[in-house]
């Protein structure tokens, strides 16, 4: 993400102009844009000019025989009422009424802005819901050049593979490869089986070449049950060596693959389905290689949380809790060592609820604790969401938390109005 300008008052109200540079930046934008914000961006809209109206004052309308219709590019500002993000397509849409004068569109007319890569937008937040510390931290981290896709991952089993890129904030499925492989029943069917296996490895290798920049990736994980991953890696290296020797068109890419062979990491997993990636990213050898990345810290912290939770239940002194009421009570007692919170909670349309969770994060940090905001597009974040989206590892046990219940959703959290 590129930061173009920032104009905020001392209370945090104002505007920030940003330009998405890669797919993960649209995820950041999705987390920043809330209902009630003012979003301004370049867009396209079909307008109809009435023959009886001057071209400078023609407003949007529907096609009719009395006017001409054309699609034009213009800049519009809307009050956001709805957002929609499709991570697989890299598409972010924001809809709402137009709030700034335009010679082509009436005030209050409904419009959808489609945010796209390399096209700047301006996001303004009003005094009743200003830029908070979590949102500003999101901007800082999004504009950090170090936050890029650093890991390529292939999770596979015979005949089935998922080729993914793992960024600091999301897991992107780039391509799924499926090729039927017949069973190796007898000698006469062995040739067909082997040809299908070779076609499968060739298809996976082509997908990896298409989506992986081996020179910039920090690691390339190949995970599978059995020996499928090991056989794929051997196929990659053998094929790359042959291509380099023959001087083919793909020799440049394969030279980089060979040069980067120390980045490849073989890991065992239960299946080739994408949900197995969560198991893969928690593997000790993966965590050791990627210790300085955000998602590795998230995975390790979540694993610690489950471990402490289970140990506490066995020993009678629970030092890990989840649920809004229990975590809030632990924060009030200054007992939180590590707060685990999903970014989903900061996307609430309820301004008071967003402010509440931001204040909770700030309170933990002011007490010397650590607050990790989990991405709900990583497997670890999805797991945390299954546990209410908020959890904590404590410095000491608080027995009375066991008496609290989140059965009544209306009483989950107490939000003070100031």
C-alpha positions, 0 to 999 in steps of 0.5 A: 500500500502506498500512503499518498497523504494524511490530514487528521486533526488531534481527535483523529478525524480527517482523511487519508489517501492510499493506493493499493499496490497488491491484492493484500492491500485491498484486504487492508482497505476492507478492514479500514472502511466502515459504515458511515465513512466518506470514500472518494475514488475514481469510478465509471458511471453510465449517464444519460444526457437529455437533449433539452438540457445543457451538457454541463448540468445533465444528471444521471438517468435511464436510457430513453429515446430523448437522450444519449447514453454514455459511460464516463470516468469521474470522481465520486464521494459516497457515504459508505453503507455497505462493503463487499470483499472477494479475496479470491477475485481481489475485488472490493466494492463499497456502496452508498449515496453520493455526498459531494456535488458532481455535474453528472450525478445528483446528491443522494444518488446511490453508487458503488465504488470498485476499488482496484490496484494502482488506483488511489482512494481517499478515506475520511472518518468523521468526529463521531467515529475517527481514526483509532489506534488499530486503524492507524496501525493497519495503515502503518503495517500496510504501507510497510514494504516488508509486509509482502507475500513471503511464503509460497505453499503447495498442499497436495495429495495424489491427483489434487493440489492447492497452490497458495501464497501466504502474506502477513495478513491473508492466505491466497489460493492461487490455483487448484490442480486436479488430475485423475490418476488411475490405480496401479493394479497390474503391470499393464496399467502401470504405464498409464498410472505413471503418465498421469502422475507425471502430468499431475506434477507438470501441472503443479510445477507450471502453477508454481512457476506462474504464481511464485516469485522464487527470488523474493519468497522467503520460503516455499512449503511443500506439504503432503501425506506420504511421499507425494511432496518429496516426489514433487520436489524431485520432479521440480529440481530434475525438470529445472536442471534439464530446462537450464541445460537445454536453454529453453524459454523457461530457463531463467525461471528454472535457474532461480528455482535451482538457486532457491532450492534451500528455501524449499521445506518439506512438511507432512500433513493429513491431506492435500486440502487447503484447510490442512495449511493450518496444520502445516503452518504450525509445524515446528520446522515451519515456525522456526523458518518463519519466526519473524512473520506475523502469521507464524506468530499468530499460529504459535500464539494460538497453539500456546493458548490451547496448550495453556487452556488444556493444562489449566483444566487438568491442573485446576488453575486456568490461565487462558480464557476466551469470550468477551465478558471473561476477557474484559474482566481479566483485562480490568484486573490487569491479568492479561499477558497476551490478548488474541483478537480477530480483526472481524471485531473491528469491522462491526457496523456498531461504532460503540462496539468498535470503540470498545474493542479498540479501547480493550487493545489499548488497555492491554498494551498500556498494562504491559501486555501484548495484543495480537490482531489476528487476520480472519483470512488466515486459518489461525484467525478462522480458528479464533473466530470459532472461539468468539474471536477474542481470547487471552493468555493470563499472567495468573489464574482468576477462578471467578471467571469460571462463573461467567457465562456468554449464553445471553448475547445481549450481556456479552459486553458492557459498553460505557458511553462517554 
